[in-house]
Amino acid sequence: MKETHEEQQGLWKLPRMRHCRICERCCVKFDHHCGMAINCIGINNYNLFVLFIATTLLHLLASTLVNTKLLVYNRGVKTLSWGQLAIAVVLLLHNLGVMYYCYQLGKWYISMSTRNMHAVEEIIIG
């Protein structure tokens, strides 16, 4: 049986602690290593990560509303060139797709936090 990193180093490990292979640190209630935060998401910053997802969702919603106003209410179709119109439509579709992803991700993280779990436990336990 393969030894864990903590066993190899002869260290004690707290319950629900995991070792991050990317930053080579141990984190209590380790969820994942976030490339955007360049840090491990765990007990100390889990709520900030959920807040980050929520603010990203609000930003995308505002961007979608501004884009929709440009296309619909200002009759942007008549004043925009074909290239500008194509960019506006692609941006609108992109925002809607990423908004759906952030909504599902936020819903999953909030449901996990209400059950006092993190993603690693959710994947293992189900």
C-alpha positions in Angstrom: 0.0 0.0 0.0 1.3 3.4 -1.0 2.1 5.8 1.9 0.5 9.3 1.9 2.7 12.4 1.9 2.1 12.9 5.6 3.2 9.4 6.4 6.3 9.7 4.4 7.3 12.9 6.2 6.3 11.4 9.6 3.8 14.2 10.3 0.4 14.0 12.1 -2.6 14.9 10.0 -5.8 16.5 11.2 -9.1 15.0 10.2 -10.4 16.2 6.9 -7.0 17.5 5.9 -5.6 16.9 2.5 -2.2 17.6 0.8 -2.2 19.8 -2.3 0.2 18.6 -4.9 0.4 21.9 -6.7 1.4 24.2 -3.8 2.9 21.4 -1.7 0.9 22.4 1.5 -1.7 20.7 3.6 -5.1 22.3 3.9 -7.9 21.6 6.3 -11.2 20.8 4.4 -9.2 21.0 1.2 -11.6 21.5 -1.7 -9.4 22.2 -4.7 -6.5 24.3 -5.9 -7.9 27.3 -7.6 -5.9 28.6 -10.5 -7.6 32.0 -10.5 -7.0 32.5 -6.8 -3.6 30.8 -7.0 -4.3 29.2 -3.7 -6.0 26.2 -2.2 -9.6 26.5 -1.3 -10.3 25.2 2.1 -11.7 26.1 5.5 -10.1 29.6 5.6 -11.4 30.9 2.3 -14.3 28.6 1.3 -16.8 31.4 1.9 -14.8 33.9 -0.1 -14.7 31.4 -3.0 -18.5 31.1 -2.9 -18.7 34.9 -2.8 -16.4 35.1 -5.8 -18.7 32.8 -7.8 -21.7 35.0 -6.8 -20.0 38.2 -7.8 -18.9 36.7 -11.1 -22.5 35.7 -11.7 -23.7 39.2 -10.9 -21.1 40.7 -13.2 -22.1 38.4 -16.1 -25.8 39.3 -15.5 -25.0 43.0 -15.7 -22.9 42.5 -18.8 -25.7 40.5 -20.4 -28.3 43.2 -19.6 -26.1 45.9 -21.1 -25.5 43.8 -24.2 -29.2 43.1 -24.5 -30.0 46.8 -24.1 -27.6 47.6 -26.9 -29.1 45.0 -29.2 -32.8 45.4 -28.5 -33.7 48.7 -26.9 -31.3 51.0 -28.7 -32.0 49.2 -32.0 -28.4 48.4 -32.3 -29.0 46.1 -35.2 -29.6 49.1 -37.5 -26.6 51.1 -36.2 -24.0 48.3 -35.8 -21.9 46.9 -38.6 -22.1 43.2 -39.3 -18.8 42.6 -37.4 -20.0 44.5 -34.4 -23.3 42.7 -34.4 -21.6 39.3 -34.6 -19.3 40.2 -31.7 -22.3 41.4 -29.6 -24.3 38.2 -30.4 -21.2 36.0 -29.6 -20.7 37.9 -26.3 -24.3 37.5 -25.4 -24.3 33.7 -26.0 -21.0 33.4 -24.1 -22.3 35.3 -21.1 -25.4 33.2 -21.0 -23.3 30.0 -21.1 -20.9 31.1 -18.4 -23.8 32.4 -16.3 -25.4 29.0 -16.4 -22.1 27.3 -15.4 -21.6 29.8 -12.5 -25.1 29.3 -11.4 -24.8 25.5 -11.3 -21.4 25.7 -9.6 -22.7 28.1 -7.0 -25.7 26.0 -6.3 -23.5 22.9 -5.9 -21.1 24.7 -3.5 -23.9 26.2 -1.4 -25.6 22.8 -1.1 -22.3 21.3 0.0 -21.7 24.0 2.6 -25.1 23.5 4.1 -24.2 19.8 4.6 -20.7 20.7 5.9 -18.9 19.0 3.1 -16.3 19.9 0.5 -15.8 18.8 -3.1 -13.4 16.0 -2.3 -15.8 14.4 0.3 -18.7 14.9 -2.1 -16.9 13.0 -4.8 -15.8 10.2 -2.5 -19.0 9.8 -0.5 -21.5 10.9 -3.2 
